[in-house]
Amino acid sequence: MVANSLVAYRGDELPWPPPPDSIVLIAEYTTDAGPFAVDDYFLVIHSLEAEMSYRTVLSSNFEPLLRDLSKSWGTELSLALTSSTEWQSRVIWPVELQNQRYFKLTPVPSRSALEWLKSKVFGPALDLALTDEVRVYLEQERLRRSE
């Protein structure tokens, strides 16, 4: 259960995929809804135009996109969380952050007896936030690219 979801679906108004030279960071994450849920595995792309956009990996074919970007950038980009059934995340690109966690998950304390009971039955509510390393990198990269 997620109390505050970091990612917000913005629909088809965002360019997908964004132009390669505008991409700032690519990450993947899974939720604990798998393996039978349709939308439990996502690819996130931070870009200059769209800031953040994501799509479910299961309903989209990302292999051509990752293959083309790998070739263009001269580095291997691949999905690594395909078999995860828990909340997990990792940065795919840039190389200096590759394989680091993308999200940090913090249990949200129960504020009532009902919330406490729900946390015992369904698991604790979780607050999602970017890791400090990812947050700092994105802030620095946006400043650098805006100059």
NULONU-747083 format. One line per field, with one value per residue: residue number from 1; residue in one letter; y, x, z of N, C-alpha, C in turn. Coordinates in nm, 4 decimals. Atoms other than C-alpha are relative to their C-alpha. Example, Ala and Ser with C-alpha at 12.3 -4.5 7.8 and 13.67 -1.06 7.14 Angstrom:
nr c(1 | 2)
rest c(a | s)
n_north c(-0.1190 | -0.1190)
n_east c(0.0890 | -0.0820)
n_up c(0.0000 | -0.0060)
ca_north c(-0.4500 | -0.1060)
ca_east c(1.2300 | 1.3670)
ca_up c(0.7800 | 0.7140)
c_north c(0.1200 | 0.1090)
c_east c(0.0900 | -0.0770)
c_up c(0.0000 | 0.0730)
This chain:
nr c(1 | 2 | 3 | 4 | 5 | 6 | 7 | 8 | 9 | 10 | 11 | 12 | 13 | 14 | 15 | 16 | 17 | 18 | 19 | 20 | 21 | 22 | 23 | 24 | 25 | 26 | 27 | 28 | 29 | 30 | 31 | 32 | 33 | 34 | 35 | 36 | 37 | 38 | 39 | 40 | 41 | 42 | 43 | 44 | 45 | 46 | 47 | 48 | 49 | 50 | 51 | 52 | 53 | 54 | 55 | 56 | 57 | 58 | 59 | 60 | 61 | 62 | 63 | 64 | 65 | 66 | 67 | 68 | 69 | 70 | 71 | 72 | 73 | 74 | 75 | 76 | 77 | 78 | 79 | 80 | 81 | 82 | 83 | 84 | 85 | 86 | 87 | 88 | 89 | 90 | 91 | 92 | 93 | 94 | 95 | 96 | 97 | 98 | 99 | 100 | 101 | 102 | 103 | 104 | 105 | 106 | 107 | 108 | 109 | 110 | 111 | 112 | 113 | 114 | 115 | 116 | 117 | 118 | 119 | 120 | 121 | 122 | 123 | 124 | 125 | 126 | 127 | 128 | 129 | 130 | 131 | 132 | 133 | 134 | 135 | 136 | 137 | 138 | 139 | 140 | 141 | 142 | 143 | 144 | 145 | 146 | 147)
rest c(m | v | a | n | s | l | v | a | y | r | g | d | e | l | p | w | p | p | p | p | d | s | i | v | l | i | a | e | y | t | t | d | a | g | p | f | a | v | d | d | y | f | l | v | i | h | s | l | e | a | e | m | s | y | r | t | v | l | s | s | n | f | e | p | l | l | r | d | l | s | k | s | w | g | t | e | l | s | l | a | l | t | s | s | t | e | w | q | s | r | v | i | w | p | v | e | l | q | n | q | r | y | f | k | l | t | p | v | p | s | r | s | a | l | e | w | l | k | s | k | v | f | g | p | a | l | d | l | a | l | t | d | e | v | r | v | y | l | e | q | e | r | l | r | r | s | e)
n_north c(-0.1163 | -0.1192 | -0.1187 | -0.1118 | 0.0520 | -0.0977 | -0.0175 | -0.0281 | 0.0227 | -0.1223 | 0.0333 | -0.0064 | -0.1360 | -0.0107 | 0.0687 | 0.1325 | -0.0375 | -0.1348 | -0.0012 | 0.0538 | -0.1010 | -0.0671 | 0.0940 | -0.0290 | 0.1199 | 0.1102 | 0.0928 | 0.0984 | 0.0393 | 0.0966 | -0.0128 | 0.1284 | 0.0526 | 0.1104 | 0.0040 | 0.0167 | -0.1292 | -0.0461 | -0.1152 | 0.0085 | -0.0180 | -0.1262 | -0.0681 | -0.1437 | -0.0812 | -0.1425 | -0.0750 | -0.1446 | -0.0497 | 0.0603 | 0.0235 | 0.1426 | 0.0745 | 0.1420 | 0.0930 | 0.1366 | 0.0813 | 0.1136 | -0.0362 | -0.0709 | 0.0717 | -0.0902 | 0.0533 | -0.0833 | -0.1286 | 0.0188 | 0.0402 | -0.1195 | -0.0892 | 0.0657 | -0.0215 | -0.1431 | -0.0459 | 0.0852 | 0.0708 | 0.1009 | -0.0324 | 0.1183 | 0.0148 | 0.1019 | 0.0304 | 0.0682 | 0.1066 | -0.0504 | -0.0077 | -0.0930 | -0.1350 | -0.0133 | -0.1002 | -0.0195 | -0.0910 | 0.0666 | -0.0962 | -0.0047 | 0.1030 | -0.0274 | 0.0415 | 0.1301 | 0.1037 | -0.0552 | -0.0084 | -0.1194 | -0.0395 | 0.0470 | 0.0291 | -0.0254 | 0.0329 | -0.1118 | 0.0423 | 0.0021 | -0.1107 | 0.0417 | 0.1451 | 0.0583 | 0.0036 | 0.1029 | 0.1289 | 0.0161 | 0.0280 | 0.1393 | 0.0885 | -0.0256 | -0.0508 | -0.1423 | -0.1016 | -0.0414 | -0.1275 | 0.0142 | -0.1213 | 0.0260 | 0.0062 | -0.1267 | -0.0032 | -0.0271 | -0.1349 | -0.0959 | 0.0096 | -0.0641 | -0.1445 | -0.0494 | 0.0160 | -0.1010 | -0.1280 | 0.0025 | -0.0047 | -0.1247 | -0.1107)
n_east c(0.0848 | -0.0820 | 0.0689 | -0.0253 | -0.0723 | -0.0919 | 0.0247 | 0.1386 | 0.0192 | 0.0456 | 0.0663 | -0.0711 | -0.0390 | -0.1453 | -0.0657 | -0.0508 | -0.1040 | -0.0524 | -0.1218 | -0.1133 | -0.0902 | 0.0648 | 0.0150 | -0.0879 | -0.0131 | 0.0933 | 0.0062 | 0.1082 | 0.0443 | 0.1083 | 0.0807 | 0.0297 | 0.1242 | -0.0323 | -0.0258 | 0.1211 | 0.0588 | -0.0401 | -0.0893 | -0.0850 | -0.1380 | 0.0023 | -0.1206 | 0.0119 | -0.0974 | -0.0032 | -0.0538 | 0.0088 | 0.1324 | 0.1120 | -0.0446 | 0.0047 | 0.1041 | -0.0215 | 0.0900 | -0.0129 | -0.0864 | 0.0755 | 0.0856 | -0.0796 | -0.1191 | -0.1119 | -0.1267 | -0.0565 | -0.0427 | -0.1240 | -0.1043 | -0.0412 | -0.0727 | -0.1283 | -0.0876 | -0.0263 | -0.0804 | -0.1176 | 0.0029 | 0.1056 | 0.1181 | 0.0861 | 0.0923 | -0.0535 | 0.0922 | 0.1160 | 0.0576 | 0.0259 | 0.1393 | -0.0018 | -0.0421 | -0.1426 | -0.0273 | -0.1411 | -0.0321 | -0.0570 | -0.0918 | -0.1363 | -0.0931 | -0.0517 | 0.1004 | 0.0530 | 0.0265 | 0.0352 | 0.1448 | 0.0674 | 0.0902 | -0.0142 | 0.1321 | 0.0061 | 0.1318 | 0.0748 | 0.0580 | 0.1465 | 0.0518 | 0.1240 | 0.0107 | 0.0375 | -0.1216 | -0.0865 | 0.0574 | -0.0249 | -0.1427 | -0.0247 | 0.0637 | -0.0472 | -0.1365 | -0.0030 | 0.0028 | -0.1369 | -0.0229 | -0.1050 | -0.0743 | -0.1263 | -0.1154 | -0.0731 | -0.0941 | 0.0759 | 0.0547 | -0.1093 | -0.0437 | 0.0992 | -0.0081 | -0.1241 | 0.0068 | 0.0926 | -0.0705 | -0.1075 | 0.0550 | 0.0740 | -0.0968)
n_up c(0.0000 | 0.0114 | -0.0512 | 0.0909 | 0.1154 | 0.0573 | 0.1424 | 0.0346 | 0.1425 | 0.0647 | 0.1249 | 0.1276 | 0.0344 | -0.0030 | 0.1120 | -0.0372 | -0.0954 | 0.0221 | 0.0815 | -0.0773 | -0.0567 | -0.1127 | -0.1109 | -0.1127 | -0.0821 | 0.0259 | -0.1133 | 0.0026 | -0.1335 | -0.0112 | -0.1206 | -0.0628 | 0.0578 | 0.0912 | 0.1434 | 0.0795 | 0.0353 | 0.1327 | -0.0105 | -0.1185 | 0.0443 | 0.0723 | 0.0449 | -0.0247 | 0.0730 | -0.0324 | 0.1133 | -0.0178 | 0.0368 | -0.0715 | -0.1362 | -0.0313 | 0.0684 | -0.0185 | 0.0672 | -0.0463 | 0.0852 | 0.0513 | 0.1120 | 0.0997 | 0.0434 | -0.0236 | 0.0505 | 0.1074 | -0.0551 | -0.0753 | 0.0949 | 0.0746 | -0.0904 | -0.0298 | 0.1156 | 0.0111 | -0.1122 | -0.0162 | -0.1280 | -0.0060 | -0.0795 | -0.0046 | -0.1120 | -0.0911 | -0.1093 | 0.0588 | -0.0829 | -0.1349 | -0.0456 | -0.1126 | 0.0359 | 0.0289 | 0.1023 | 0.0325 | 0.1092 | 0.1174 | 0.0592 | 0.0513 | -0.0455 | -0.1350 | -0.0987 | 0.0420 | -0.1007 | -0.1307 | -0.0212 | 0.0505 | -0.1076 | -0.1374 | -0.0551 | -0.1429 | -0.0559 | -0.0568 | -0.1283 | -0.0112 | -0.0802 | -0.0660 | -0.0191 | 0.1289 | 0.0822 | -0.0570 | 0.0382 | 0.1441 | 0.0216 | -0.0397 | 0.0982 | 0.1361 | -0.0003 | -0.0341 | 0.1049 | 0.0302 | 0.0658 | 0.1010 | 0.0324 | 0.0684 | -0.0895 | -0.0031 | 0.1127 | 0.1224 | -0.0107 | 0.0188 | 0.1395 | 0.0867 | -0.0224 | 0.0605 | 0.1455 | 0.0528 | -0.0051 | 0.0989 | 0.1357 | 0.0220 | 0.0175)
ca_north c(0.0000 | 0.3419 | 0.6542 | 0.9113 | 0.7943 | 0.9720 | 0.9143 | 1.0549 | 0.9302 | 1.2203 | 1.0360 | 1.0760 | 1.4500 | 1.3875 | 1.3023 | 0.9317 | 0.8518 | 1.1927 | 1.3012 | 1.1166 | 1.4358 | 1.5609 | 1.2479 | 1.3133 | 0.9794 | 0.6392 | 0.4117 | 0.1075 | 0.0053 | -0.2716 | -0.2756 | -0.5455 | -0.6061 | -0.8694 | -1.1149 | -1.1299 | -0.7610 | -0.6012 | -0.2807 | -0.3750 | -0.2915 | 0.0548 | 0.2416 | 0.6050 | 0.8610 | 1.2045 | 1.4520 | 1.8256 | 1.8764 | 1.6377 | 1.6328 | 1.2831 | 1.0327 | 0.6670 | 0.3725 | 0.0201 | -0.2195 | -0.4949 | -0.2989 | -0.1394 | -0.2749 | -0.1046 | -0.3311 | -0.1291 | 0.1971 | 0.0662 | -0.0948 | 0.2312 | 0.4378 | 0.1823 | 0.2141 | 0.5934 | 0.6385 | 0.3564 | 0.1812 | -0.1224 | -0.0386 | -0.3290 | -0.4099 | -0.6073 | -0.6225 | -0.8398 | -1.1140 | -0.8905 | -0.9198 | -0.6530 | -0.2792 | -0.2446 | 0.0225 | 0.0940 | 0.3557 | 0.2271 | 0.5430 | 0.7586 | 0.5285 | 0.7081 | 0.6150 | 0.2809 | 0.0080 | 0.2477 | 0.2581 | 0.5081 | 0.5204 | 0.5129 | 0.3636 | 0.4854 | 0.3231 | 0.5761 | 0.5553 | 0.4640 | 0.7581 | 0.5609 | 0.2152 | 0.1520 | 0.2455 | 0.0222 | -0.2687 | -0.2110 | -0.2110 | -0.5485 | -0.6989 | -0.5357 | -0.4262 | -0.0799 | 0.2269 | 0.3446 | 0.6897 | 0.6924 | 0.9478 | 0.9725 | 0.8677 | 1.1584 | 1.0639 | 1.0685 | 1.3885 | 1.5745 | 1.4444 | 1.5592 | 1.9037 | 1.9470 | 1.8180 | 2.0485 | 2.3470 | 2.2461 | 2.1991 | 2.5249 | 2.7344)
ca_east c(0.0000 | 0.1410 | 0.0488 | 0.2072 | 0.3008 | 0.6030 | 0.5082 | 0.1914 | 0.0683 | 0.0253 | -0.1175 | -0.0237 | 0.0400 | 0.4106 | 0.6467 | 0.7238 | 0.9984 | 1.1554 | 1.4393 | 1.7591 | 1.9607 | 1.7015 | 1.7076 | 1.8573 | 1.7952 | 1.6348 | 1.5199 | 1.3018 | 1.0891 | 0.8557 | 0.5749 | 0.4552 | 0.1484 | 0.3295 | 0.3640 | -0.0012 | -0.0881 | -0.0797 | 0.0930 | 0.3640 | 0.6770 | 0.7606 | 1.0254 | 1.0832 | 1.2484 | 1.3420 | 1.3895 | 1.4277 | 1.0892 | 0.8664 | 1.0551 | 0.9287 | 0.7341 | 0.6743 | 0.5142 | 0.4418 | 0.7016 | 0.4450 | 0.2282 | 0.5112 | 0.8016 | 1.1095 | 1.3720 | 1.4051 | 1.4235 | 1.6902 | 1.8818 | 1.8832 | 1.9882 | 2.2587 | 2.3995 | 2.3721 | 2.5319 | 2.7871 | 2.6787 | 2.4664 | 2.1155 | 1.9053 | 1.6121 | 1.7084 | 1.3998 | 1.1745 | 1.1293 | 1.0811 | 0.7566 | 0.8470 | 0.9059 | 1.2447 | 1.4045 | 1.7295 | 1.8847 | 1.9592 | 2.1308 | 2.3459 | 2.6405 | 2.7609 | 2.4339 | 2.3759 | 2.2350 | 2.1827 | 1.8374 | 1.6002 | 1.3415 | 1.3712 | 1.0721 | 0.9771 | 0.6987 | 0.4312 | 0.3374 | -0.0238 | -0.2272 | -0.5288 | -0.6304 | -0.7878 | -0.4645 | -0.2694 | -0.5067 | -0.4813 | -0.1015 | -0.1122 | -0.3439 | -0.2113 | 0.1365 | 0.2500 | 0.1720 | 0.4879 | 0.6068 | 0.8100 | 1.0815 | 1.3820 | 1.7051 | 1.9268 | 2.1817 | 1.9185 | 1.7549 | 2.0876 | 2.1937 | 1.8668 | 1.8899 | 2.2523 | 2.1840 | 1.8874 | 2.0939 | 2.3864 | 2.1685 | 1.9788 | 2.2973)
ca_up c(0.0000 | -0.0907 | 0.0993 | -0.1311 | -0.4758 | -0.6171 | -0.9784 | -1.1264 | -1.4597 | -1.6942 | -1.9920 | -2.3555 | -2.3394 | -2.2785 | -2.5613 | -2.5484 | -2.5788 | -2.5279 | -2.7565 | -2.6504 | -2.5995 | -2.3501 | -2.1313 | -1.7884 | -1.6131 | -1.6794 | -1.3974 | -1.3459 | -1.0516 | -0.9457 | -0.6930 | -0.4589 | -0.6787 | -0.8900 | -1.0390 | -1.1443 | -1.1582 | -1.4999 | -1.3889 | -1.1406 | -1.3424 | -1.4741 | -1.6684 | -1.5683 | -1.7932 | -1.6638 | -1.9462 | -1.9845 | -2.1547 | -1.9647 | -1.6354 | -1.5494 | -1.7516 | -1.6962 | -1.8681 | -1.7626 | -1.8953 | -1.9426 | -2.1862 | -2.3823 | -2.5817 | -2.4403 | -2.5900 | -2.9161 | -2.7197 | -2.4816 | -2.7684 | -2.9687 | -2.6673 | -2.5804 | -2.9300 | -2.9340 | -2.5903 | -2.6195 | -2.3000 | -2.2165 | -2.0960 | -1.9749 | -1.7508 | -1.4394 | -1.2173 | -1.4335 | -1.1736 | -0.8697 | -0.6740 | -0.4178 | -0.4178 | -0.5853 | -0.7966 | -0.9737 | -1.1961 | -1.5468 | -1.6742 | -1.6263 | -1.5767 | -1.2613 | -1.0866 | -1.2594 | -1.0305 | -0.7396 | -0.5826 | -0.7419 | -0.4598 | -0.0874 | 0.0916 | 0.4364 | 0.6396 | 0.7345 | 1.1046 | 1.1767 | 1.3068 | 1.4192 | 1.5328 | 1.1912 | 1.0090 | 1.2471 | 1.1765 | 0.7989 | 0.8245 | 0.9994 | 0.7350 | 0.4157 | 0.5187 | 0.6185 | 0.4125 | 0.2393 | 0.1458 | -0.1764 | -0.2422 | -0.4678 | -0.3019 | -0.2031 | -0.4722 | -0.7471 | -0.6228 | -0.6051 | -0.9475 | -1.1094 | -0.9501 | -1.0609 | -1.4113 | -1.4630 | -1.3482 | -1.5684 | -1.8762 | -1.8232 | -1.8384)
c_north c(0.1236 | 0.1207 | 0.1168 | -0.0504 | 0.1103 | 0.0280 | 0.0228 | -0.0166 | 0.1249 | -0.0273 | 0.0216 | 0.1409 | 0.0170 | -0.0698 | -0.1333 | -0.0718 | 0.1415 | -0.0054 | -0.0443 | 0.1062 | 0.0777 | -0.0911 | 0.0273 | -0.1267 | -0.1018 | -0.0940 | -0.1002 | -0.0265 | -0.1015 | 0.0273 | -0.1385 | -0.0609 | -0.1211 | -0.1334 | -0.0023 | 0.1306 | 0.0435 | 0.1104 | -0.0048 | 0.0255 | 0.1200 | 0.0468 | 0.1492 | 0.0703 | 0.1450 | 0.0692 | 0.1488 | 0.0512 | -0.0491 | -0.0137 | -0.1479 | -0.0629 | -0.1468 | -0.0802 | -0.1378 | -0.0798 | -0.1102 | 0.0358 | 0.0734 | -0.0826 | 0.0943 | -0.0490 | 0.0827 | 0.1350 | -0.0141 | -0.0396 | 0.1223 | 0.0973 | -0.0585 | 0.0267 | 0.1469 | 0.0494 | -0.0847 | -0.0693 | -0.0967 | 0.0455 | -0.1220 | 0.0032 | -0.1132 | -0.0437 | -0.0813 | -0.1047 | 0.0459 | 0.0029 | 0.0910 | 0.1395 | -0.0010 | 0.1066 | 0.0059 | 0.1000 | -0.0823 | 0.0893 | 0.1338 | -0.1029 | 0.0257 | -0.0350 | -0.1407 | -0.1003 | 0.0541 | 0.0039 | 0.1337 | 0.0588 | -0.0343 | -0.0132 | 0.0197 | -0.0378 | 0.1239 | -0.0473 | 0.0061 | 0.1136 | -0.0360 | -0.1513 | -0.0688 | -0.0085 | -0.1074 | -0.1383 | -0.0271 | -0.0348 | -0.1433 | -0.0978 | 0.0141 | 0.0410 | 0.1495 | 0.0886 | 0.0482 | 0.1364 | -0.0204 | 0.1346 | -0.0406 | -0.0128 | 0.1338 | 0.0124 | 0.0360 | 0.1425 | 0.1061 | -0.0012 | 0.0734 | 0.1518 | 0.0587 | -0.0062 | 0.1027 | 0.1392 | 0.0077 | 0.0169 | 0.1282 | 0.1186 | 0.0255)
c_east c(0.0901 | -0.0797 | 0.0135 | 0.0826 | 0.0850 | -0.0334 | -0.1480 | -0.0154 | -0.0580 | -0.0597 | 0.0869 | 0.0418 | 0.1514 | 0.0606 | 0.0565 | 0.0487 | 0.0481 | 0.1241 | 0.1205 | 0.0893 | -0.0640 | -0.0147 | 0.1063 | 0.0265 | -0.1051 | 0.0071 | -0.1120 | -0.0415 | -0.1126 | -0.0754 | -0.0224 | -0.1298 | 0.0241 | -0.0042 | -0.1258 | -0.0679 | 0.0509 | 0.1042 | 0.0804 | 0.1461 | 0.0042 | 0.1394 | -0.0259 | 0.1074 | -0.0165 | 0.0615 | -0.0181 | -0.1408 | -0.1099 | 0.0263 | -0.0031 | -0.1176 | 0.0241 | -0.1051 | 0.0195 | 0.0825 | -0.0813 | -0.0856 | 0.0752 | 0.1224 | 0.1194 | 0.1315 | 0.0562 | 0.0502 | 0.1325 | 0.1151 | 0.0520 | 0.0786 | 0.1357 | 0.0997 | 0.0415 | 0.0957 | 0.1236 | 0.0083 | -0.1172 | -0.1121 | -0.0907 | -0.0887 | 0.0491 | -0.0978 | -0.1213 | -0.0629 | -0.0325 | -0.1499 | -0.0116 | 0.0317 | 0.1514 | 0.0162 | 0.1491 | 0.0117 | 0.0636 | 0.1063 | -0.0230 | 0.0902 | 0.0468 | -0.1005 | -0.0538 | -0.0024 | -0.0212 | -0.1519 | -0.0527 | -0.0915 | 0.0586 | -0.1425 | 0.0039 | -0.1388 | -0.0640 | -0.0632 | -0.1531 | -0.0450 | -0.1290 | 0.0015 | -0.0354 | 0.1212 | 0.0956 | -0.0488 | 0.0231 | 0.1459 | 0.0343 | -0.0566 | 0.0649 | 0.1465 | -0.0021 | -0.0163 | 0.1434 | 0.0004 | 0.1169 | 0.0660 | 0.1246 | 0.1101 | 0.0721 | 0.0933 | -0.0714 | -0.0539 | 0.1069 | 0.0475 | -0.0980 | 0.0035 | 0.1231 | -0.0061 | -0.0940 | 0.0646 | 0.1075 | -0.0544 | -0.0769 | 0.0936 | 0.0300)
c_up c(0.0000 | 0.0457 | -0.0974 | -0.1165 | -0.0606 | -0.1451 | -0.0238 | -0.1500 | -0.0624 | -0.1377 | -0.1218 | -0.0387 | -0.0055 | -0.1203 | 0.0464 | -0.1226 | -0.0274 | -0.0884 | 0.0835 | 0.0632 | 0.1150 | 0.1216 | 0.1057 | 0.0813 | -0.0442 | 0.1196 | -0.0241 | 0.1436 | -0.0108 | 0.1293 | 0.0597 | -0.0522 | -0.0895 | 0.0678 | -0.0853 | -0.0376 | -0.1364 | 0.0114 | 0.1289 | -0.0334 | -0.0934 | -0.0395 | 0.0172 | -0.0806 | 0.0446 | -0.1206 | 0.0256 | -0.0274 | 0.0933 | 0.1488 | 0.0333 | -0.0727 | 0.0263 | -0.0736 | 0.0604 | -0.0993 | -0.0659 | -0.1206 | -0.1106 | -0.0353 | 0.0103 | -0.0572 | -0.1155 | 0.0501 | 0.0731 | -0.0911 | -0.0769 | 0.0878 | 0.0372 | -0.1114 | -0.0093 | 0.1085 | 0.0248 | 0.1341 | 0.0007 | 0.0938 | -0.0009 | 0.1234 | 0.0882 | 0.1088 | -0.0455 | 0.0899 | 0.1424 | 0.0300 | 0.1221 | -0.0516 | -0.0171 | -0.1067 | -0.0252 | -0.1134 | -0.1112 | -0.0636 | 0.0675 | 0.0679 | 0.1428 | 0.1105 | -0.0265 | 0.1151 | 0.1411 | 0.0128 | -0.0507 | 0.1083 | 0.1352 | 0.0532 | 0.1504 | 0.0505 | 0.0633 | 0.1306 | -0.0033 | 0.0907 | 0.0719 | 0.0164 | -0.1315 | -0.0929 | 0.0501 | -0.0412 | -0.1489 | -0.0260 | 0.0378 | -0.1027 | -0.1375 | -0.0089 | 0.0237 | -0.1231 | -0.0191 | -0.0660 | -0.0953 | -0.0238 | -0.0770 | 0.1037 | -0.0061 | -0.1193 | -0.1299 | 0.0017 | -0.0266 | -0.1449 | -0.0924 | 0.0150 | -0.0680 | -0.1521 | -0.0625 | 0.0017 | -0.1077 | -0.1415 | -0.0280 | -0.0231 | -0.1452)
